[in-house]
Amino acid sequence: VVDDACRQLGLSVAFLSADGISPWFGNDDGNTFSKEFDDARRKWLRAWKPDVVLVVDRWDGRDADTLPRNLRTLADEVLAAGRHVVLVSQPPVLRVGENVNLREFVAWEASREGGLPRLPQDDGAPRRREILSTMEALARSRPGVELLRVDDAFQLPDGTVRYAEGRKFFYADDDHLSQAGAELVRDRIARAIARTCGTAAMIVRENGIHLAVAKA
């Protein structure tokens, strides 16, 4: 979705990620690849001087005590080379879907209840709310940093998770969005990219999906 939004806006985009390694610089986890990842990210940030860096992570898996400091350090490191940092909030995590097939579970429950079952968040919901507050405080105090909320797109008024509509599933498992889930927040992502890159944008409807495109 990020790639598609940038293409629509006529912007170049690159992705830097590593499995099992936090977004922080200076990871000290005994993994020799961590330093290589840090060096590569610093190299490309200096070379590209990006208009915006989007940071996506499963934030509730990070140490609570060091999170505020690590977020500040991350922002400082990125802003030394780029113009904006956008911290993307974490979608809710389901209580099911990690050890069972989500679609099969929902189909079984729907056959008993006559409709899609309501699925609550896992026990990490209070932790994720604390993280949001920490990110909001950093965005208020640090120029160039902003928070992009995508989590509320997957929350229903009763506190359960908006994980599906009809036959369309927004989640692939308990915590990863499906392509349909990512499409649900495409408009928000495109607007954030356009705004931070200083690109005039309008929203058009194409095949039922909102896209941000650069104005002629």
N, C-alpha and C positions, 0 to 999 in steps of 0.2 A: 504494500500500500504506500509506504514512504517512497519507494522507487517510482511507482506510477504517478504519485503526486508531483514529484520533482520533474518527471518527464513532461507532464502537462504544463508545468510552470516554466519549462525551458531551462531548468537548473541541473547542473552536474551533481552527482551524489555518490558517496562511497560508504561502505559498511566495514567496521572494525569490530570483531567479536571473537570471543574464545570461550569454549565450553568449560564451565565449572570455575571460572576465574571472575572475581568481582570487578566492578567498573573502576575501583580505586586505583590510583597510581601508587607504586611502591608496595605492591602485594608481597607479603612476607609469609608465604604458605609452604615454603619448601619445594615448590614446583619451579624447576629451572625455566620453564616456559613463561612464567609470570614476568620475569625480567625482560625476556625477548618481546613479549607483548607490550610491555611498557615502552621499551625503546622504539618499537615500530610505531606505536601511537604518537609518541612525541615527535618522531621524525616526520610523519605525515601531517600532523597538525602544523608544524613549523613550515612545511613545504606548501600546504594548501591554504593556510590562513582562512579557514572556513567562515562563512557568514553565520552559520548556526550549526551546533552540534546537539543532536537529540540523544539523550541517555535513557536507555530502557533496561530495566532489570526487575528481578523479583526481589523487591526491596525488603520484604518482611523476612528474608533469609539472611539479612545482614545484622551484625552485632549492634544491639540497641544503644549501648553506652558510647560507642565510637561513631555512630552514624552522623550526628551533626558535624563533628570535626571533619570526617571523611568527605561529606558533601561539600563543605567549604573549600577543602583542599582540592577536590576534583574541579570545582568551579574555577578556582584561581588558576589551576594548571591549564585548563582549556581556554580561559579568557586571556591568558598570556599570548595566545596565538590566534584565537578566533574572536568573533564579535558577540555571539549570543550562545547561551547554554539553555536548552529546554529539557527539564526533568519530566519524564513521562510517568504519570502515576500508574500504579499496578492495578489491574482488574481484580475483582473479588476472586477468592479461591473457594471452590466447591468442597463440600464435605465428602463427596463421592467423585470417582473418576480417575483416581490414581491407581487403585488396585483392581478396579472393575471397569468394564467397557461402559462408558457413559451412555451411549445410544441404546445398548442392550438393557441397561438398568432402567432408563427412562421408558423404553418400550414396555418392559415388564410392569412397571408401576402404572403406566397409562392404561394398560389392559385391565388393571384392577380398579383404577380410580375413574376411568372414563375420560381422561384428559391429562395434559402434561402435569406431572407432580411439581409441587413447589420445593425447591432445593435451597437450603440455607447455606450461608457462608461457613467456612471452617472456624476454628477457635482463634485464628489470627486476625480477625476483623478489628478488635481494639488496637492491636499493634499497628495495623495499616492506617488507622485514623491518626495515631500519634505521628507516624511517618509523614502523613500529609501535612500535619501542623508544622513539623520541622521544615519541610520543603517550602511551605507557604511563607514561613518566617524568613528563610534564606532569600526567597524571591523578592520579598519586601525590602530587605536590607542590602542586597547586593545587586547593583546595576548590571544589566546584561544577563541576569538569570530569571527564568520564569518557569512556572509549573503548568504543564498541560494535563488537565484532568480528563481521563478517559474512563476512570473507574465508575463514575456515576451513570454512564450509559448502560451499565450492566447490573444496576441495582433497582429493584422494584420497591414501591412505597412501603410494603410490609417488611422490608429488610431481606427478603430472599433474592436470589440471583436470577437475572434475566439471561438464561443460558440458551434459550431456544425460542423460536416462534414457528408454529406449525411444524413442518418437516425440516426447517432450517436451523442448524445448531451453530451457536456462536462460540462454543467451546469444543476443543478437541479432546481434552481430558479435564482434570480438576483445576488446572491453572493456566493452560495454554489456550489462546484464542485460535479458532479456526479461521480460514480465509473469510468466511462470512462475518465472523466477529470483528476482524480487522476492518472489513468494509463498513461496518456499522459506525466506526469512528474516523473514516476516511476524511470526511469534511473538516473535522476538528484538526486533524493532522495537517491537511493541506493549508488551512487558514493560518496555522501557527508557522508553517514554513514560509508562506508568502509574506506574512507580517514581519518576521524576523529578518528575512532577506530583503525587505524593502521593495517587494514586487507587488505592483497593483494587481489585484485579482478580483474576479467575479465568479460566482458560483452558477454553474449550469447543470441541467439534468441530462444525463446520457444513459439510456437503457435503465432508467429508474435509479441511477446512482448519482449522488452529487459529486462533482469534481471541481477543483479550483483550477482555473486556467488563466494565463497571463492575458491582460487586455492588449488589444492591438493598438 
